[in-house]
């Protein structure tokens, strides 16, 4: 891969996740301050990305991959997305805001798969080259959070202006990215294949089915963090909350390096159990954390993100690929994403919104009771997993 190509791909990944990090993390704080949104309304806005996750495989599999060069369709999606993000700043009612975010999410989510496709197409050795390109995406998310926190923009419309600028930038840059031509039209392309129904064969394996259900359920605690952690930290008065939440992404980057060494050494089950246990511990830390003697617990809850996310979801992707084998691995990964970031997050975002509203107290919330709800859910999933999941250290493939 040429140096110029690598440079362009790094910029692409940086901006791709900079856009997401600029508006997504602090949206609950923005909505509560500027739109006087309820918990349900905030949860609904976050559910937009889950809906988009369920729909985007059809767009990619049936339209984008077959008819358009990936870099061009990504450019158009980001440019239109910039317009929609700007429109979001012009409304002060929750209903139009929700519909704008929903349409924007439907345009944004396919660009993640498109950016990966563009990167992979240019690589001679994706296994070695892709991580070095993808890490710039994490860096983009971190930089966005640091900017917003240090400039104290969390409650202001500037978060969306920042995302608008970055979205327009990547939209224009996309047209000078290396060409990634459309895949040949396939006679057997269908909605079912785009969804990944070929991977349903995995459900014949009881261990994988137990894991799959647990993965959907654990998205409920995940939704509480994504949707309300920033609002919580701002409400209790933590200074530069968005910047401090970046510690979670740093933790994620560090712990992901440990996964290849642990995956075959301690076994899939132990890694998944550690991930689920970390969710319980995180929310206990948030429940008892404060700005005085228990400040360390707030930081611990943030730093646990690496274990929470990597040891369950990243390990889950690896486990899915190993169980699926070469023959259906793409379908299996698509199905896993649909179930977790689609179905699971959709349930979780709405559920978390209802819970937050249920514990509203005047101008604030009873956060201790709120955080114990996802902790109890994570505990229930953990017990379910311990009782029913049976997997040897070496997860043999079901299909190849």
Buried (B, 14 or more C-beta within 10 A) or exposed (E): BEEEBBEBBBBBBBBBBBBBBBBBBBBBBBBBBBBEBBBBBBBBBBBBBBBBBBBBBBBBBBBBBBEBBBBBBBBBBBBBBBBBBBBBBEBEEBEEBBBBBBBBBBBBBBBBBBBBBBBBBBBEEBEEBBEEBBBBBBBBBBBBBBBBBEBBBBBBBBBBBBBBBBBBBBBEBBEEBBEBEBBEEEEEBEEEBBBBBBBBBBEEBEBBBBBBBBBBBBBBBBBBBBBBBBBBBBBBEBEBBBBBBBBBBBBBBEBBEBBEEBBEEEBBBBBBBBBBBBBBBBBBBBBEBBEEEEEEBBBBBBBBBBBBBBBBBBBBBBBBBBBBBEBBBBBBBBBBBBBBBBBBBBBBBBBBBEBBBBBEEEEEBEBBEBBBBBBEBBBBBBEBBEEBBEBEEEBEBBBE
